[in-house]
Amino acid sequence: MARGDRDDPNDLKNLFVRNSRGELISLDNLVSTSESNTPPTIYHFNRYKSATISAGLQPGKTIGDGIAEMERITDKLLDDTFATALSGSSRDYKESSSNIIFAFILATILIFLVLAAQFESFIDPFIIIITVLFAIAGAVLSLWIFGHTLNIFSEIGIIMLVGLVTKNGILIVEFANQNQRKGMGKTEAVIFAASQRLRPILMTNLAMSLGALPLALSLGAAATSRIPLGIVIVGGILFSVILTIFVIPAMYSYLSKKENKRNRKIYSTGKISTHYRYG
């Protein structure tokens, strides 16, 4: 309502609502008013005069959905003379989400740099980091299948996946490099590495998945926070290991430049002098 239409209690006479029979009734017939004296109060937030708006979430909606809707309404109704800020659980969610994104990017960069130092190459770590994309895709797909959302707990699980799934690519790429140094061709070396490292990859990934399975199946108190974490770990690991076996060898055969020639034995020859003694 405009300010001129809501300054006086008598303005309620100009507002009408419909009853159960569809008839219009003046709003002043449905409410009672009373006057009292109160000291003037001006609420401040961050040193600005402010008004606090709070709301509950509908079933199936998350805090992230509520914040997005509030921002949409803000852009629609408020001009540049207004400023908004979050407080309470909404602010905690916003700050934690930004920190999670920073932690994920930092973890990926650190792993890439460590692998680059170990392999003495930027191409091999790039091939290995591709497994992280498979894990994220598997985590998001698992959350969608089981009806869970991307929250702070599932985001923590995604960060864990960065370190858990890169070992699959490390096993294949490192063994393929060793095979090339022994004289194998690039394609032959990576195919042999994938077949020979299949069993260790399956063993380690199944062990991690089964270890996280109780989290995904947890019941009782705080189960809501543990289940998304377990689903992300189990789904991300299983999805990544299936694609890693096929995609990593293909990417290695196209991107790797460590095509070694077959080992050749190099012999050094020297002059041989023969002395004869006559007796």
Rosetta blueprint (number, residue, H / E / L):
1 M L
2 A L
3 R H
4 G H
5 D H
6 R L
7 D L
8 D L
9 P H
10 N H
11 D H
12 L H
13 K H
14 N H
15 L L
16 F E
17 V E
18 R E
19 N L
20 S L
21 R L
22 G L
23 E L
24 L E
25 I E
26 S E
27 L H
28 D H
29 N H
30 L L
31 V L
32 S L
33 T L
34 S L
35 E L
36 S L
37 N L
38 T L
39 P L
40 P L
41 T L
42 I L
43 Y L
44 H E
45 F E
46 N L
47 R L
48 Y E
49 K E
50 S L
51 A L
52 T L
53 I L
54 S L
55 A L
56 G L
57 L L
58 Q L
59 P L
60 G L
61 K L
62 T L
63 I H
64 G H
65 D H
66 G H
67 I H
68 A H
69 E H
70 M H
71 E H
72 R H
73 I H
74 T H
75 D H
76 K H
77 L H
78 L L
79 D L
80 D L
81 T L
82 F L
83 A L
84 T L
85 A L
86 L L
87 S L
88 G H
89 S H
90 S H
91 R H
92 D H
93 Y H
94 K H
95 E H
96 S H
97 S H
98 S H
99 N H
100 I H
101 I H
102 F H
103 A H
104 F H
105 I H
106 L H
107 A H
108 T H
109 I H
110 L H
111 I H
112 F H
113 L H
114 V H
115 L H
116 A H
117 A H
118 Q H
119 F H
120 E L
121 S L
122 F L
123 I H
124 D H
125 P H
126 F H
127 I H
128 I H
129 I H
130 I H
131 T H
132 V H
133 L H
134 F H
135 A H
136 I H
137 A H
138 G H
139 A H
140 V H
141 L H
142 S H
143 L H
144 W H
145 I H
146 F L
147 G L
148 H L
149 T L
150 L L
151 N L
152 I H
153 F H
154 S H
155 E H
156 I H
157 G H
158 I H
159 I H
160 M H
161 L H
162 V H
163 G H
164 L H
165 V H
166 T H
167 K H
168 N H
169 G H
170 I H
171 L H
172 I H
173 V H
174 E H
175 F H
176 A H
177 N H
178 Q H
179 N H
180 Q H
181 R H
182 K L
183 G L
184 M L
185 G L
186 K H
187 T H
188 E H
189 A H
190 V H
191 I H
192 F H
193 A H
194 A H
195 S H
196 Q H
197 R L
198 L H
199 R H
200 P H
201 I H
202 L H
203 M H
204 T H
205 N H
206 L H
207 A H
208 M H
209 S H
210 L H
211 G H
212 A H
213 L H
214 P H
215 L H
216 A H
217 L L
218 S L
219 L L
220 G L
221 A L
222 A L
223 A H
224 T H
225 S H
226 R H
227 I H
228 P H
229 L H
230 G H
231 I H
232 V H
233 I H
234 V H
235 G H
236 G H
237 I H
238 L H
239 F H
240 S H
241 V H
242 I H
243 L H
244 T H
245 I H
246 F H
247 V H
248 I H
249 P H
250 A H
251 M H
252 Y H
253 S H
254 Y H
255 L H
256 S L
257 K L
258 K L
259 E L
260 N L
261 K L
262 R L
263 N L
264 R L
265 K L
266 I L
267 Y L
268 S L
269 T L
270 G L
271 K L
272 I L
273 S L
274 T L
275 H L
276 Y L
277 R L
278 Y L
279 G L
